[in-house]
């Protein structure tokens, strides 16, 4: 089964260049009292071609020509868009049902009708009788009452006018949702006529309801009679890319990857170089977003080699991940990763500076430290032990504090490590509750403006680096930029 959904607009029904002017005037006089005393004359540009048709507002055309439409009078009329589409929809593409979208804004422009330029006069509801005659002649096998359905977009107020994109979408969705369509039906959609809001709403609504069943027919204004056929996949791809870009702004890389994979898997051809590169970048980003920094760096390849040779690099990645989680609204994970960045970097510092006292970590275990460390570091008795001890918690802080006494004078380290911050962190982590942004900042004894500065200051002090921001300190920042550019370029070429 083939179904044709077609919008109607102000120029769908025109007058031929050689229309009967006397007949027009005679018919016009009959309805003139209903036209708010306006004088609507058929019009075309002064320099128009001799065979150029004439136009009048659609509501006026319907009021003048809809009654007593005999064959002779019908021959005055010209249907540029409809003729283009019906000529295309022949043979196997011939429609079994036609859905015609009409407009009626009488509730929107109740007072403005005195202005002949008012959009009220461009409504298409009055041309329905003309269209009934047209389809009867062009597709005679269709039953007028059963196979051809007219859906009228009739907003109730000015706020719902057909130039309002959001309200128009609601109206169109209400109408289209009433249609019962077989899942195997082919649906042709001609959405050019009407306001831009109607056209857009028809595109979105039909794609949302019928998905891949839809094909679009667009008239080529430079080659009239030669419509452009656009598969729904082209429209869906554009819409899906917009969804992907929105997810990209939220750092939802797995979501972006899922959307693009669904686009690519429905094609016969393999990924081109650009698509392959996007896929590779998304794989890296997804690993990073799951805090799999080693996998991320391995996928990044040679451009990451110099950085990953440094003992401190994962600390900055974890810190930037905390920033990302905060932007995503995941405040608990943000707090977790910010402390993880600091404690992990301190642990790496101890492992690097006291290698000969360290037992490397086994899978799913922390590294351990031998009691021989006390030959170099003098710690309070409560931190001393015999044998070996897992390298985490207060013990790491104490080693760093004794080894770098100048850290106690550093405002970032002093507040983040030695004072109440660790205790506050522990209190929050042991509560099965969500966290607000303010609680994250309070746990770090700072505010929103200074939070990143404090975390960065701690990491820079421990590592001895001078990075100016957590973003620029992370390898992920370069991947983000490449990914955004790659998807934007891909969208432009779609």
Residue, then its C-alpha position, 0 to 999 in steps of 0.5 A: x500500500x502507498x500513502x501520500x501525505x501532502x501539505x497545501x499552501x497559498x500557491x497550490x491552486x493558481x489561475x492559468x495565464x489565459x483564464x477567463x477574466x469575465x468568469x472570474x469577475x462574475x464569480x468574485x461578485x458573488x462572494x465579495x461581501x464575504x471578503x471584508x470589502x477587499x478587492x483581490x485581483x489575480x496577480x503576477x509580476x510585471x516582467x513575468x513570462x507570457x505563460x506565467x500563471x496568476x495567483x490570488x490568496x488561497x482562501x479567496x481562490x476557494x471562495x470564488x471557485x469552489x461552488x459550481x465547479x464545472x469542467x469549463x471553469x476547472x480548466x482555468x486552474x493550474x496546480x504546479x506542485x500537485x501536478x509535479x507530484x501526481x506525475x511522479x506517483x505513477x505505476x507502482x508508486x501510485x497512492x492508495x490513500x491521500x492525506x491532505x493537510x489544510x489550514x484554517x486560522x479563523x480563530x487566530x485572525x478574527x480582527x485582522x481580516x480587514x488587512x488584505x495581507x493577513x495570513x487568514x486569506x492564505x488559508x487553504x481550507x476553502x480549496x477542499x472542493x477544488x482539490x476533491x475535483x482535482x484528485x477525482x480527475x488525476x487519481x480516479x480509482x480512489x474513492x473520495x470519501x474513503x481513500x482521500x482524507x482531509x486534515x484541517x489544522x485549526x489553531x484556537x488562538x493567536x498563540x497557537x498560530x501556524x507560524x508558532x513552531x512549537x504549537x504547530x508541531x503539537x497541532x500536526x502531531x495531534x492530526x497525524x496521530x489519528x492515522x492508522x497505517x499498515x506497518x508495511x505501507x510506503x508513505x510519501x510525504x510532500x511537505x513544502x507547501x504551507x508555513x515553514x513551521x508546518x513543513x518542519x512539523x510534518x517532517x518531524x511528526x511523520x518521521x517519528x511515527x512512521x520512521x523508515x516507511x517515509x520517503x519525501x518528495x520535494x519539488x525542484x523550483x528550477x525544474x518544475x515537473x521533476x521532483x526530488x525524491x529523498x529517502x527518510x534515511x537522509x532526514x533521519x540521519x540529519x535529525x540523529x546527528x543533531x541528537x548526537x551533537x546534543x549528547x556530545x555536549x553532555x559528554x555522553x560518548x556511548x550515547x553518541x556512538x550508539x546513534x552513529x552505529x545505528x546510522x551506519x549499520x543500515x547501509x551496505x557500504x563500509x565506513x569511510x575514512x571520516x566515519x572510521x575516525x569518528x568511531x575511533x575517537x568515540x571508542x577512546x572517549x568512551x573508555x575515558x568516560x568509564x575511567x579506563x585511562x590505560x585503555x584510552x591512552x592505548x587507543x590514543x596511540x603515539x600522540x599519548x606516549x610522551x604523557x603516559x610515561x609520566x607517573x602523574x598523568x592519570x591524576x589529571x585525567x581523573x580530575x578532569x573527569x570530576x569536572x565532566x561529572x559535575x557538568x553532567x549533574x552527577x555530583x556524587x561521582x564528581x566528588x569521588x573522582x576529585x578525591x580519587x585524583x588527589x589520593x591516586x596522585x599522592x600514591x603514585x608520588x610515593x611509589x615513584x619516590x620510594x620505589x625500593x620500598x614498594x611491592x607492585x600492585x597485583x590485579x584488583x589490589x593496592x600496591x603495598x609498602x614495606x616497613x623499611x620506609x621508616x628508615x627514611x621517613x619518621x612517622x608518628x607511632x600510630x602509623x608505624x607497622x611491621x612487615x607490609x601495609x597496603x598503600x592507601x588512606x592516611x598513611x599516604x598523606x603522612x608520608x608526603x607530609x613528612x617528605x614535603x614539609x613545605x606542603x603545609x604552607x601551600x593553601x591548596x594542599x593545606x585545605x584539601x588534605x591536612x584540614x577537615x576536607x578528608x573527614x568531610x569527604x568520608x562523612x558524605x561518602x558513607x551516606x546513601x544520599x545524593x549531593x548538591x553542587x554546593x555540597x561538593x564545593x563545601x567538601x573541598x572547603x571552597x566555592x564553585x569559582x575556586x573548586x577547579x583551581x583548588x584541585x588543580x593547585x593540589x595536583x600541580x604541587x604534587x606533580x611539580x607541573x604548571x598546568x593552567x587548567x584541568x581541561x588542558x592538563x587532560x589528554x581527553x581535551x584534545x580528543x574532545x576537540x577532534x571529535x567535535x570538529x569531526x562530527x561537525x564536518x560530517x554533518x556538513x557533508x551529509 
